[in-house]
Amino acid sequence: MWEGFDGGTLGHLALIATAFGFGVGSGVLPVILNAEVYVVSMGALVPHPFLVFVILSLAAGTVIGKAIVFELVRRGSTKVKRSVERRPPHNRLTRLIRRGGDHMLALISHRYLGAATVLVSSSTGVPPLAVVTVLAGASRQPLWLFLLMVGIGRTAQFLALAYLVHQIRF
């Protein structure tokens, strides 16, 4: 079906299932399982037309993983402490990025501005999606809106990354 990949239908399904599982794991443990690195590495191993299906499966898995974290925070805690020690930024660009991220995090409890924050975070990584997920779970952010924004943002980010690194045409 796809030239250069002779894994057959079972091999294709295994790649899609693996991408989905990695996405779930990446959604729950983003520091250990990096989805962006997965996109780059899979792009080198999987033929271009099939890579789109792998990316969509990875994005769906990431949404499920973020839903798990969101619900764990929502059900397990009524307050999320922001007592995270952070080193002061070293340069002007880092200060600007942190300031922008802090302003966006302040908007997370607003329904639509919070959704915009989730979309920007899931597509750019600023502020970190792991932090946004915890704060959204502790806020009044609706789960369906959070998951929709994560799905759109992560899919766009993964497809853009595949396009930039592997010159994939859609």
Phi, psi and omega in degrees: 000305176254127183293141177089349179236110185253035181281350181072180182299319179296321177295321178296315179296324178295319178295319179294316179295321178295317178297319178298313179298319177296322178297317177298313179298320178294325178293326181273319183234071187293336180286325182276316182248103184268115183292327180294319177296323178298317179299315181296315182290321179292328178297332178280341185252336187251139178300149187304313182298324181283335181300328179299318179293322177296318179295318179297322177293319177298316179296319178297318177297321178297320178298317178297317178298318178292327176296322178296312180297315179305310182292323177298318179292315182298319183272336187265348185208142175265342179224141175246123180280139177260032183272057179262125178288129178229138177285148177293145181296148184271330183226174185297317180296317179296319177297318180296315180296316180295319179298316178297318178296320178295321177295320180293321179296329178293337181272356190299330182280346175284137188302304186271323175292327175294321177296320177296322177297317179297318180297314179295317181296317183286338180263337182242334183090003178237120348294164183303134183298329178298318179291316180298321180298315180295314181292323178294321177295328179275348182263192179267016181297126178293138182301316183298320181289320177301311182293323177298314180293321177296317180298314179295312183295314182292320178298314179298316180297314182294318179293320178295319178297316178296322179294315182291318185277321187246004179054042179284132177260135182255000000 
